[in-house]
Amino acid sequence: MMIGIILVTLMIVYFIYKTNQSRSYNMAYEKITPKAIEILNERFANGEIDEEEYRLKKSQILN
C-alpha cells in the first residue's frame, strides 16, 4: 500500500515538472517567433528577399 502511495506521488511530481518545463519552452518560443517574423517581414518589404524565400523562411520559423 505504501509503495502505491509513493508511486502516485512520484508520478504527480513528474507531471508537474514536465508541465512547467514545456510551459517555459513555449514562453521562450513565443518571445522569439514574433521578432523573427518581424525581421522577415521587413526584409521582404525592403526587397532583400523574394516571395519564394519569404514563404520558405516563414514556414521554417513557424514550424
Backbone as ProteinMPNN parsed JSONL, in Angstrom:
{"seq_chain_A": "MMIGIILVTLMIVYFIYKTNQSRSYNMAYEKITPKAIEILNERFANGEIDEEEYRLKKSQILN", "coords_chain_A": {"N_chain_A": [[0.82, -1.197, 0.0], [1.931, 1.229, 0.811], [3.91, 1.562, -1.112], [2.413, 2.024, -3.401], [1.29, 4.541, -2.815], [3.61, 6.076, -2.764], [4.473, 5.757, -5.416], [2.339, 7.0, -6.823], [2.605, 9.604, -5.843], [5.167, 10.261, -6.84], [4.615, 10.167, -9.581], [2.837, 12.311, -9.834], [4.503, 14.467, -9.128], [6.344, 14.26, -11.239], [4.717, 14.815, -13.511], [3.963, 17.454, -12.928], [6.472, 18.671, -13.068], [7.129, 18.221, -15.811], [5.078, 19.652, -17.062], [5.634, 22.295, -16.277], [8.135, 22.559, -17.464], [7.577, 22.359, -20.247], [5.956, 24.573, -20.488], [7.722, 26.705, -19.973], [9.375, 26.436, -22.172], [7.582, 27.032, -24.241], [7.046, 29.709, -23.63], [9.517, 30.895, -24.171], [9.668, 30.36, -26.89], [7.489, 31.855, -27.834], [8.43, 34.424, -27.385], [10.57, 34.651, -29.144], [9.617, 34.043, -31.757], [7.733, 36.156, -32.755], [9.543, 38.295, -33.118], [11.337, 37.265, -35.001], [9.624, 36.891, -37.197], [8.895, 39.534, -37.611], [11.344, 40.672, -38.429], [11.743, 39.179, -40.748], [9.527, 40.022, -42.279], [10.221, 42.707, -42.634], [12.561, 42.447, -44.178], [11.493, 41.315, -46.492], [9.754, 43.354, -47.285], [11.59, 45.345, -47.848], [12.726, 44.367, -50.1], [14.866, 42.645, -49.98], [14.685, 39.909, -49.98], [13.054, 37.446, -52.039], [9.63, 36.453, -52.866], [9.367, 33.643, -52.78], [11.541, 32.818, -51.162], [10.808, 34.182, -48.87], [8.382, 32.874, -48.146], [9.383, 30.289, -47.657], [11.213, 30.687, -45.509], [9.456, 31.724, -43.603], [7.756, 29.556, -43.143], [9.623, 27.835, -42.016], [10.283, 29.182, -39.665], [7.851, 29.162, -38.277], [7.406, 26.482, -37.845]], "CA_chain_A": [[0.0, 0.0, 0.0], [2.825, 2.385, 0.909], [4.596, 1.687, -2.401], [1.444, 2.636, -4.301], [1.207, 5.965, -2.499], [4.879, 6.674, -3.201], [4.455, 5.806, -6.88], [1.385, 8.027, -7.239], [3.227, 10.892, -5.519], [6.241, 10.48, -7.804], [4.004, 10.452, -10.87], [2.297, 13.677, -9.768], [5.66, 15.366, -9.182], [6.883, 14.185, -12.596], [3.823, 15.535, -14.423], [4.087, 18.885, -12.634], [7.764, 19.073, -13.618], [7.049, 18.244, -17.281], [4.187, 20.745, -17.44], [6.384, 23.537, -16.117], [9.221, 22.566, -18.44], [7.022, 22.668, -21.56], [5.432, 25.931, -20.422], [8.843, 27.639, -20.112], [9.808, 26.349, -23.567], [6.6, 27.77, -25.035], [7.225, 31.134, -23.382], [10.702, 31.306, -24.918], [9.306, 30.306, -28.307], [6.595, 32.974, -28.111], [9.215, 35.653, -27.391], [11.467, 34.657, -30.303], [8.893, 33.959, -33.015], [7.281, 37.43, -33.323], [10.695, 39.092, -33.526], [11.851, 36.686, -36.239], [8.655, 37.19, -38.255], [9.003, 40.972, -37.86], [12.551, 40.878, -39.231], [11.485, 38.59, -42.061], [8.615, 40.931, -42.983], [10.989, 43.889, -43.035], [13.454, 42.077, -45.283], [10.664, 41.132, -47.681], [9.259, 44.668, -47.676], [12.717, 46.113, -48.389], [13.167, 43.745, -51.336], [16.093, 41.876, -49.76], [14.389, 38.52, -50.331], [11.885, 37.329, -52.911], [8.46, 35.832, -52.24], [9.626, 32.221, -52.54], [12.402, 32.716, -49.988], [9.996, 34.648, -47.752], [7.466, 31.796, -47.735], [10.196, 29.189, -47.107], [11.719, 31.077, -44.192], [8.321, 31.87, -42.696], [7.315, 28.213, -42.736], [10.651, 27.297, -41.134], [10.168, 29.843, -38.358], [6.615, 28.769, -37.6], [7.384, 25.038, -37.551]], "C_chain_A": [[0.866, 1.264, 0.0], [3.552, 2.626, -0.411], [3.672, 2.348, -3.416], [1.328, 4.132, -4.078], [2.462, 6.697, -2.968], [4.911, 6.795, -4.722], [3.515, 6.883, -7.408], [1.974, 9.421, -6.982], [4.335, 11.221, -6.507], [5.69, 10.815, -9.189], [3.457, 11.876, -10.901], [3.435, 14.693, -9.859], [6.243, 15.397, -10.592], [6.013, 14.976, -13.583], [3.848, 17.042, -14.178], [5.394, 19.414, -13.221], [7.691, 19.202, -15.14], [6.153, 19.385, -17.765], [4.912, 22.081, -17.345], [7.492, 23.653, -17.146], [8.685, 22.935, -19.825], [6.469, 24.089, -21.591], [6.567, 26.945, -20.596], [9.389, 27.599, -21.535], [8.874, 27.154, -24.458], [6.746, 29.27, -24.845], [8.435, 31.66, -24.156], [10.39, 31.34, -26.406], [8.431, 31.503, -28.687], [7.338, 34.305, -28.146], [10.061, 35.767, -28.651], [10.681, 34.775, -31.61], [8.402, 35.31, -33.547], [8.436, 38.306, -33.813], [11.251, 38.576, -34.847], [10.92, 36.994, -37.41], [8.728, 38.68, -38.613], [10.222, 41.28, -38.737], [12.351, 40.347, -40.64], [10.568, 39.489, -42.889], [9.34, 42.179, -43.476], [11.901, 43.586, -44.226], [12.68, 41.908, -46.58], [10.174, 42.49, -48.204], [10.362, 45.523, -48.308], [13.256, 45.531, -49.69], [14.448, 42.946, -51.21], [15.907, 40.402, -50.117], [13.153, 38.492, -51.215], [10.774, 36.554, -52.208], [8.696, 34.361, -51.913], [10.474, 32.032, -51.283], [11.646, 33.151, -48.726], [9.093, 33.53, -47.224], [8.221, 30.63, -47.086], [10.654, 29.516, -45.694], [10.587, 31.212, -43.18], [7.836, 30.505, -42.22], [8.339, 27.561, -41.812], [10.55, 27.894, -39.737], [8.967, 29.318, -37.585], [6.554, 27.283, -37.271], [8.416, 24.663, -36.557]], "O_chain_A": [[0.58, 2.232, -0.705], [3.785, 3.775, -0.787], [4.13, 3.163, -4.217], [1.272, 4.906, -5.034], [2.383, 7.803, -3.504], [5.33, 7.823, -5.256], [3.863, 7.603, -8.344], [1.849, 10.312, -7.822], [4.427, 12.359, -6.967], [6.248, 11.659, -9.89], [3.606, 12.571, -11.906], [3.33, 15.676, -10.593], [6.601, 16.467, -11.084], [6.54, 15.728, -14.402], [3.764, 17.823, -15.126], [5.414, 20.495, -13.809], [8.15, 20.2, -15.695], [6.452, 20.015, -18.78], [4.806, 22.909, -18.25], [7.757, 24.746, -17.648], [9.294, 23.756, -20.511], [6.515, 24.741, -22.634], [6.394, 27.943, -21.296], [9.822, 28.628, -22.054], [9.333, 27.882, -25.339], [6.585, 30.03, -25.8], [8.381, 32.747, -24.73], [10.811, 32.261, -27.106], [8.619, 32.095, -29.75], [6.926, 35.221, -28.858], [10.248, 36.867, -29.171], [11.067, 35.55, -32.485], [8.64, 35.597, -34.72], [8.302, 38.987, -34.83], [11.6, 39.369, -35.722], [11.386, 37.325, -38.5], [8.634, 39.042, -39.786], [10.128, 42.064, -39.681], [12.743, 40.99, -41.614], [10.814, 39.693, -44.078], [9.106, 42.648, -44.589], [11.994, 44.377, -45.165], [13.149, 42.309, -47.645], [10.181, 42.741, -49.41], [10.094, 46.329, -49.199], [14.137, 46.119, -50.317], [15.061, 42.6, -52.22], [16.859, 39.729, -50.51], [12.311, 39.388, -51.155], [10.956, 36.062, -51.094], [8.261, 33.888, -50.863], [10.165, 31.189, -50.44], [11.819, 32.569, -47.656], [9.043, 33.27, -46.022], [7.764, 30.056, -46.097], [10.495, 28.703, -44.784], [10.753, 30.847, -42.016], [7.542, 30.32, -41.04], [7.962, 26.809, -40.914], [10.713, 27.189, -38.742], [9.054, 29.061, -36.384], [5.708, 26.873, -36.476], [8.532, 23.49, -36.201]]}, "name": "protein", "num_of_chains": 1, "seq": "MMIGIILVTLMIVYFIYKTNQSRSYNMAYEKITPKAIEILNERFANGEIDEEEYRLKKSQILN"}
